[in-house]
Amino acid sequence: PLDSSAIRIQERAAHARVLHYVGHAVSTPSGVALVIPQAPGPVLVGELARRGIGVPPTIVLSACSTGRRTLEDSVEPSSLAAGFLSEGAGEVIASLWNVNSEGTAHFMTEFYRALRDGATTSLALRAAMKSLARSSTFSHPYYWAPFSRFIRVSSKG
């Protein structure tokens, strides 16, 4: 059965082009999983489809280390970004290291402002990076450089 958080995610993800996840991820013996409030435990990305939650084309993960490999010798995806790509997302924006909450909030504001103004995700990332790099508070690369764009590469025989 779906809990209330999963039902809300299911309803919103059904028509979304972008899913932005702010929560934490954890490593489990089965792979990387989301920590969803009120869920009985961590939820593997692959479990989302079994719960009726579709994966939109673009996923934005603004929590710490969501693009970094976490499991070395596993056949399962080794990062939250890889998990979403393997489940059908076309692209994932994720962080390569632990991020600062205030800096990330500014980064994401600039990222979404650029998207709203018509930029592609690549150009929106670049715009957000440049904006923070020019700021007096967040000019250190620690604040503006953690986010990368991961894309699904289709294998055509």
C-alpha positions in Angstrom: 0.0 0.0 0.0 1.1 3.6 -0.7 1.5 6.0 2.2 0.3 9.6 2.0 3.7 10.9 0.9 4.0 8.3 -1.9 0.4 9.1 -3.1 1.2 12.8 -3.3 4.4 12.0 -5.2 2.5 9.6 -7.5 -0.1 12.2 -8.3 2.4 15.0 -9.1 4.9 12.8 -11.0 2.2 11.5 -13.4 2.3 14.7 -15.4 5.7 16.2 -14.4 8.5 17.0 -16.8 10.8 17.6 -13.9 11.0 15.9 -10.5 13.0 17.7 -7.9 14.0 15.6 -4.9 15.4 17.4 -1.9 15.6 14.5 0.6 18.4 12.1 1.5 19.6 8.9 -0.1 21.0 5.9 1.6 23.0 2.9 0.5 21.3 -0.4 1.1 22.4 -4.0 0.2 20.0 -3.8 -2.8 21.2 -0.4 -4.0 20.7 3.3 -3.4 17.3 4.3 -2.0 15.3 7.5 -1.2 14.4 8.4 2.3 10.7 9.5 1.9 8.9 10.9 5.0 6.3 8.6 6.4 7.5 5.6 4.3 8.2 2.5 6.4 11.8 2.5 5.2 14.2 3.6 2.3 12.6 3.3 -1.1 14.7 2.0 -4.0 14.4 4.0 -7.2 13.2 0.9 -9.0 10.5 0.5 -6.4 8.9 3.8 -7.4 7.5 2.2 -10.6 6.2 -0.7 -8.7 4.4 1.9 -6.5 2.9 3.5 -9.6 5.2 6.5 -9.5 6.5 7.4 -13.0 10.0 8.8 -13.6 9.8 12.0 -15.6 12.4 13.0 -18.2 14.4 15.3 -15.9 15.3 14.6 -12.3 16.9 17.2 -10.1 18.6 15.9 -6.9 19.7 18.8 -4.7 20.8 16.8 -1.6 24.3 15.8 -0.7 26.3 13.4 -2.9 23.4 12.2 -5.0 25.6 11.8 -8.1 28.6 10.1 -6.3 29.1 6.4 -6.4 28.3 4.7 -3.1 28.4 1.0 -3.6 31.6 -0.4 -5.2 30.8 -4.0 -6.1 27.1 -4.0 -6.8 25.2 -4.8 -9.9 22.6 -2.3 -8.8 23.0 1.4 -9.7 25.7 2.9 -7.5 24.3 6.4 -7.1 20.9 7.9 -6.9 21.5 9.6 -10.3 22.4 6.2 -11.9 19.3 4.7 -10.4 17.0 7.2 -12.0 18.8 6.9 -15.3 18.4 3.2 -15.2 14.7 3.6 -14.6 14.1 5.8 -17.6 15.0 9.4 -16.8 16.7 11.1 -19.7 18.8 13.3 -17.5 19.6 13.8 -13.9 21.1 16.9 -12.2 22.9 15.7 -9.1 25.7 16.7 -6.6 29.1 15.1 -6.5 29.8 16.0 -2.9 28.1 17.2 0.3 26.5 20.6 -0.3 25.8 23.7 1.7 22.1 24.2 2.2 22.1 28.0 1.7 24.4 27.9 -1.3 22.3 25.1 -2.9 19.1 27.1 -2.3 20.7 30.0 -4.2 22.0 27.7 -6.9 18.6 26.1 -7.5 16.9 29.5 -7.6 19.2 30.5 -10.4 18.9 27.2 -12.1 15.1 27.3 -12.2 15.1 31.0 -13.2 17.2 30.1 -16.2 14.9 27.1 -17.0 11.8 29.3 -16.7 13.4 31.8 -19.1 13.8 29.0 -21.7 17.3 27.7 -21.2 18.1 24.0 -21.6 19.2 22.2 -18.4 22.8 22.4 -19.5 22.6 26.2 -20.0 20.6 26.6 -16.8 23.4 24.7 -14.9 26.0 27.0 -16.4 23.9 30.1 -15.6 23.5 29.0 -12.0 27.3 28.3 -11.7 28.2 31.6 -13.1 25.8 33.5 -10.9 27.2 31.9 -7.7 30.8 32.2 -8.9 30.2 36.0 -9.3 28.6 36.4 -5.8 30.5 37.6 -2.8 29.1 34.9 -0.6 29.2 31.8 -2.8 32.2 32.4 -5.1 34.2 29.4 -3.9 33.8 26.4 -6.2 32.6 24.4 -3.2 29.2 26.2 -3.6 28.8 26.4 -7.4 30.7 23.4 -8.7 29.1 20.3 -7.1 26.2 19.9 -9.6 26.6 17.9 -12.8 24.3 16.7 -15.5 24.1 13.0 -16.0 22.5 11.6 -19.2 21.1 8.3 -20.2 23.0 6.8 -23.1 20.8 4.6 -25.2 22.4 1.4 -26.5 21.5 0.9 -30.1 22.7 -2.5 -31.4 
